[in-house]
Amino acid sequence: MWAVGLVAVALVVIYCSHLIMKWKNPKIDGVLPPGSMGWPLIGETLQFIAPGRSLDLHPFVKKRMQKYVIWELYGPIFKTSLVGRPIIVSTDNEINKYIFQHEGTLVELWYLDSFAKFFALEGETRVNAIGRVHRYMRGITLNHFGVESLKKSLLPKIEDLLHTNLSKWATQDPVDIKQVISVMVFNFTASKIFGYDAENSKEKLSDNYTRMMNSFISLPLNIPGTSFHQCMQDREKMLKMLKDTLMERLNDPSKRRGDFLDQAIDDMETEKFLTVDFIPQLLFGILFASFESISTILTLTFKFLSENTRVVEELAAEHDAIVRKRENPDSRLTWEEYKSMTFTQMVVNETLRISNIPPGLFRKALKDFQVKGYTVPAGWAVMLVTPAAQLNPETFKDPVTFNPWRWKDLDQVTIYKNFMPFGGGTRQCAGAEYSKLVLSTFLHVLVTRFRFTKVKGGDVSRTPFISFGDGIHIKFTAKN
Ligand code: HEM
């Protein structure tokens, strides 16, 4: 009997070894880049989510860049596997730019892929359907957050929002800056998108979103008790709330207010993919794209400013000069004043350069294609690590040191080639102008009307998204 048992164990071991070998050496036509696929299913996910304790490139990427460049002719490009998916990682900006330029032909966003089958019209290819939905999403975002809206209506509203919130924080004990900014930015963006009224709403939606962000990259184990399960529940709750708001407006037109959601409702007539199930997903996606990024960048700005008093002094000089030039010093910030903020733009660029909120941008290969002698197989994910160029010491000396003055000496070609905080190609961020305006206006209101000191905190790590440990606690006081 024990012999039968032994044979069974041996067969299981042989079968498992076979699976592991197959996992580690996937069969494809062509040559895969170097790299390890890690363990079956989890791949190298644990190494990927292990915290990196500085603002430098996440150690997962940095270690592999160093390892593979030694015997790589063209590197650094490597293969790995994360959360159950095989991935090609590119830290080479030339390859990244090439891939950005071939959206829709070589690669596409992987999240759109799963939607494609739902909204393709009869006879329409998947790629065309994705293109149509993508153009719509981009257009509607630019319509509500692009330059024209900023100039026409958003600039004074943003200035008011910042003034009101900073004045409130100045009356309080030190505030955890990431927490208060997240709530402020979420509530403002959600009010512009679907009329969310934070003061009178039972649900604190900003809490839901923050929790979701914290478990965004986790093992996809949808069982109670895991952070992935919590993330899915928060997402469902949020989508339900968005759908309820949509149905309310469809059933009672007096509830309409001319915002982002109302434009989507109007467009339901002409764009067949705008169904009552898809619109909540669209709103959810725009909120997701907008709120965490701005609040993280603003929080980092406080870290950098509190460690660099010379920067604060030069900012104050620039903004005091703007106020002095006005006939009425209390008048509103104008578009022309915003565009004249030379040093402020350097501060914003420097913060964006170092921050790199996501570890990379994800795509899915539509077909097999070659980059510098390697094959990227159809169906594999591709991670474009744009932060690698922004933190390259050959282009940006002491790359993790916050030095806004470095932008004085950088020429346009170097900037174009190496600085991509808002992505590239046809998918470049539709909220880029809005974000830069919020960051600059924040600095304007802050240095002209308030003083601040860091009371405690300031540790930053990459997990691989940026996180702030015990937070950064700031005490504000109003200037007389
Ligand atoms: C500092 C703040 C922000 C940063 C650093 C940022 C960064 C990015 C990046 C890197 C992409 C490209 C993603 C990819 O190629 O996979 C992107 C796309 C996008 N972002 Fe932002 N973003 C910011 C704020 C915002 C805001 C405030 C909004 C909305 C109001 C927004 C809306 C979008 C949209 C709609 C896309 C998709 C564009 C497309 O596919 O055509 N973003 N963002």
Residues whose N, C-alpha, C, O or C-beta is under 5 A from the ligand:
A	BS01	HEM	R138 T141 F145 I286 A289 S290 S293 I294 I297 L361 F362 P421 F422 G423 T426 R427 Q428 C429 A430 G431 S435
